[in-house]
Amino acid sequence: MSAPAAGDPALARVWSAALDARERVGYFRDGTFVVPELSLAEADAFDALPWRERRQRILSGRDLKERLSRFEAAVCDSGIDPLEAYERFAGRRPRDLPAARASKRDHRAAQRARLWDHAAIVARPAVAEALEASTIRLADVPAWLQALDVVGVLPAEPVIERAVLSARLFAGDAHMLDPNAKVERLVRGLLERLDGMPGQRTVRELWLDWGVETDPLSSTVLTLNLQGAPETLLGMALSTMRGSHMVLTLAQLEESDVTWRAEDVFVCENPTVVRAAQRVLGTSCRPLVCTGGWPSGAASALLGQLRSGGATLRHHGDFDWDGLAIHQALVRDAGVVAWRYDADAYDRAVSDSGVPLRRLMPRRRTVSGALADALARGGCLVPEELVLDGLLEDLCRSPLLRSARAIRKGRAERPD
């Protein structure tokens, strides 16, 4: 009998059932397959295979139940290797699924062994306890190993910058520990568990406790007319730049011994407010800080220093869900008070807008209170840009300019 007998198109269901069975039991075990209710053509094609043992003729309309070993022997006697026959007549070579599952189990065990044999765990049992409390997926094991590489060298002495630490540990890659990168998140989780203080410190504070400085130059905060002790370098720089905006880095704030004045400091969300205040008010503008959305490390540090120096922080933001979430976080973390930022101010802004307002996006953050209720009721987004006149009126030190009409006139007369 030749190979075409095994390749009879009438055997398509037989090959499919045999392939499924062979994959199920693997390459080295025998099994059975079943084809229900054979047609006459299927029965004739199956009987035509060169069977090594005499067997009763298969009747059409009956279920076929056959052993893989007998069927594959008949295929082999047709002049074709069974594995090649599966590929030719069933569409693919069978997969050894039991062997694949065993290999996967072995791989998983080997990967977990690599984790638990890591030097950081061997040296510090507390790291093992922190790892046990974590959810570890097989696909994330390489990242966990890298996270353990980081934890193994902490705390750092002397203090090291995070990008430098990353470059030293990961073959020159300075971005493996960038904010919210996978390895950075895993390291933070381990450090919080080691300290037993999950969620109780800022990211910057957590890293610094372990001797790692978090990018103090790229973290910045936008300011206008802040005043510090003039005998310090930062104080002199602020005095020189009075009337013009100034961007401060986290490093400058941490390294300077500037003493801030105990005065009202206004805090906004958008740089547009700073730009308008500089253009219209100049040196007549009260001290102003812009968070640029969610506060950076530099913004958080500056607000903390100002509050410690006795300043009263007055905050305004966009009238939307994110703006309210930022405000409530600043109330909690920096002790700010509302500046034209409450339910009444929102209702007035909606009624006085004079332009079509965009609808609020669906609520994504957990916020509550009277302003949250007003936002839900009003359903409109009011950005700070639409309430600039009122903000500038509060920011103006000069009684002669402190009216919306005078401010609007100043904005029209002063070039950009």
Residue pairs with C-beta under 8 A, 6 or more apart in sequence:
1 48
1 49
1 50
1 77
1 78
1 79
2 78
2 79
3 78
3 79
3 80
3 85
5 45
5 48
5 49
5 50
5 78
6 49
6 74
6 75
6 78
6 80
6 85
6 89
7 85
7 88
7 89
8 45
8 48
10 39
10 41
10 42
10 44
10 45
11 42
11 45
11 46
11 89
12 89
13 35
13 42
14 33
14 35
14 42
14 45
14 46
14 64
14 71
15 85
15 86
15 89
15 90
16 90
17 33
17 34
17 35
18 33
18 68
18 71
18 72
18 86
18 90
19 86
19 90
19 91
19 92
19 94
20 33
21 31
21 32
21 33
21 68
22 31
22 68
22 86
22 94
23 94
23 95
23 96
23 97
24 31
24 97
25 31
25 68
25 98
26 96
26 97
26 98
26 99
27 94
27 96
27 99
29 98
30 67
30 68
30 69
31 67
31 68
32 65
32 66
32 67
32 68
33 65
33 66
33 68
33 71
34 63
34 64
34 65
35 42
35 63
35 64
36 63
36 64
37 61
37 62
37 63
38 46
38 58
38 59
38 60
38 61
38 62
38 63
38 64
39 60
40 60
42 60
42 64
43 57
43 58
43 59
43 60
43 64
46 58
46 64
47 57
47 58
49 71
49 74
49 75
49 77
49 78
50 74
50 77
50 78
51 70
51 74
52 70
52 73
52 74
52 77
53 70
58 64
72 82
75 82
75 85
76 82
78 85
80 88
83 93
83 94
84 93
86 92
86 93
86 94
87 93
107 138
108 138
111 138
111 141
112 136
112 141
114 141
114 145
115 121
115 131
115 136
115 141
115 144
115 145
115 148
116 128
116 131
118 145
118 148
118 152
119 152
120 127
120 148
120 149
120 151
120 152
121 127
121 128
121 131
121 148
123 152
126 194
127 148
127 151
127 152
127 190
127 194
129 193
130 189
130 190
130 193
130 194
131 144
131 148
131 190
133 193
134 144
134 186
134 189
134 190
134 193
136 144
140 182
140 186
143 182
143 183
143 186
144 186
146 169
146 170
146 176
146 183
146 186
147 183
147 186
147 187
147 190
148 190
149 169
149 170
150 165
150 169
150 177
150 183
150 187
151 187
151 190
151 191
151 194
153 165
153 169
154 191
154 210
154 211
154 212
155 209
155 210
155 211
156 165
156 210
156 211
156 212
157 211
158 211
159 208
159 211
159 212
159 213
160 211
160 212
160 213
161 212
161 213
161 215
161 216
162 177
162 207
162 212
162 213
162 214
162 215
163 174
163 175
163 177
163 215
164 174
165 177
165 212
166 173
166 174
166 175
166 176
166 177
166 178
167 173
167 174
169 176
170 176
175 181
176 183
176 184
177 183
177 184
177 187
178 184
179 203
179 214
179 215
188 203
188 206
188 207
191 206
191 207
191 209
191 210
192 198
192 199
192 206
195 206
195 209
201 209
202 297
202 300
203 214
203 297
204 214
204 250
204 297
204 300
204 301
207 213
207 214
208 214
214 297
215 250
215 297
216 249
216 250
216 251
216 254
216 297
217 249
217 250
217 251
218 249
219 249
219 250
219 296
219 297
219 298
220 247
220 248
220 249
220 250
220 296
220 298
221 247
221 248
221 253
221 289
221 290
221 291
221 292
221 295
221 296
221 298
221 299
221 301
221 302
222 245
222 246
222 247
222 271
222 274
222 289
222 290
222 292
223 238
223 245
223 246
223 247
223 248
223 274
223 287
223 288
223 289
223 290
223 302
224 244
224 245
224 246
224 274
224 277
224 278
224 285
224 287
224 288
225 242
225 243
225 283
225 285
225 286
225 287
225 288
226 238
226 246
226 260
226 265
226 287
226 289
227 235
227 238
227 239
227 260
227 261
227 263
227 287
228 234
228 235
228 238
228 258
228 259
228 260
228 261
229 235
229 258
229 259
230 236
230 239
232 256
232 257
232 258
232 259
233 256
234 248
234 252
234 256
234 258
235 258
235 259
237 246
238 246
238 258
242 283
243 278
243 282
243 283
243 285
244 278
245 274
245 275
245 278
248 298
248 302
249 298
250 296
250 297
250 298
250 301
253 298
253 301
253 302
253 305
254 301
259 309
260 305
260 306
260 309
260 311
261 287
261 309
261 311
262 309
262 310
262 311
263 287
263 311
263 312
264 286
264 287
264 311
264 312
264 314
265 286
265 287
265 288
265 289
265 306
265 311
265 312
265 313
265 314
266 286
266 287
266 288
266 289
266 314
266 315
266 316
266 339
266 394
266 395
267 288
267 289
267 290
267 291
267 303
267 313
267 314
267 315
267 316
267 330
267 336
267 339
268 274
268 288
268 289
268 290
268 291
268 315
268 316
268 317
268 384
268 391
269 290
269 291
269 292
269 293
269 316
269 317
269 318
269 323
269 326
269 384
270 290
270 292
270 293
270 318
270 383
270 384
270 385
271 290
271 292
272 384
272 385
272 388
273 288
273 290
273 316
273 384
273 388
273 391
274 288
274 290
276 388
276 392
276 411
277 285
277 288
277 391
277 392
277 395
278 285
279 411
279 414
279 416
280 392
280 407
280 410
280 411
280 414
281 392
281 395
281 396
281 397
281 398
281 401
281 407
281 410
284 396
284 397
284 398
284 401
285 395
285 396
285 397
286 394
286 395
286 396
286 397
287 311
288 395
289 299
289 302
289 303
289 306
291 299
291 326
291 330
292 299
293 322
293 326
294 326
294 329
295 303
295 326
295 329
295 330
295 334
300 333
300 334
303 313
303 330
303 334
303 336
304 334
306 313
307 313
307 334
307 335
312 337
313 330
313 334
313 335
313 336
313 337
314 336
314 337
314 338
314 339
315 327
315 330
315 331
315 336
315 337
315 338
315 339
315 341
316 338
316 339
316 340
316 341
316 384
316 391
317 323
317 324
317 326
317 327
317 341
317 384
318 381
318 382
318 383
318 384
319 341
319 346
319 349
319 371
319 375
319 380
319 381
319 382
319 383
320 360
320 361
320 375
320 381
320 382
320 383
321 360
321 361
321 363
321 364
321 365
321 367
321 375
322 364
322 365
324 365
324 367
324 371
324 372
324 375
325 365
325 366
325 367
327 336
327 338
327 341
328 367
328 369
330 336
331 337
339 391
339 394
340 387
340 390
340 391
340 394
341 371
342 370
342 371
343 370
343 371
343 373
343 374
345 387
346 371
346 374
346 375
346 378
346 382
347 374
347 378
349 382
349 386
349 387
350 357
350 378
350 380
350 382
353 382
353 386
355 386
357 380
357 381
357 382
358 380
358 381
359 379
359 380
359 381
360 375
360 379
360 380
360 381
361 381
363 376
384 391
389 404
389 407
389 408
390 404
392 407
392 411
393 402
393 403
393 404
393 407
396 402
396 407
400 406
401 407
401 410
